[in-house]
Amino acid sequence: MRVFVAILALLAILAGAAWATRPGEAEFDAMLKQAIEQKIATTDVGASGDDAFGTVALIGCKLRPSDCMKLIRDSLDVTVEKGAFTTRYKVSGLNREATCTGAFTKIWCEKGAIAP
């Protein structure tokens, strides 16, 4: 009987921790900013064979990453669904769609779905 009560107590503590640490929209924006900044920093101009508009956009983003982040974030439609223990983010815009999930202060998305 003690083992059963201990397991229930452990599950209650785990559920409380999951509820208290589920990320919100601010954490999603921080994750998105980090992903975009990493993509900008690791992409060479002209190396990916982009069209002229893509090359100009990349140059602009390399010169002013904060403005680029704001422009990209404003172009995305993000729907936040808070569950009991997780947060689900549905992202659409810029000809892409992705679903991200957040729990225990972490957010993960489909591989390559967020960064441009």
Secondary structure as GFF3:
##gff-version 3
##sequence-region A 1 116
A	DSSP	alpha_helix	2	20	.	.	.	ID=ss1
A	DSSP	alpha_helix	25	42	.	.	.	ID=ss2
A	DSSP	alpha_helix	52	63	.	.	.	ID=ss3
A	DSSP	alpha_helix	65	75	.	.	.	ID=ss4
A	DSSP	beta_strand	77	82	.	.	.	ID=ss5
A	DSSP	beta_strand	87	93	.	.	.	ID=ss6
A	DSSP	beta_strand	96	103	.	.	.	ID=ss7
A	DSSP	beta_strand	106	109	.	.	.	ID=ss8
###
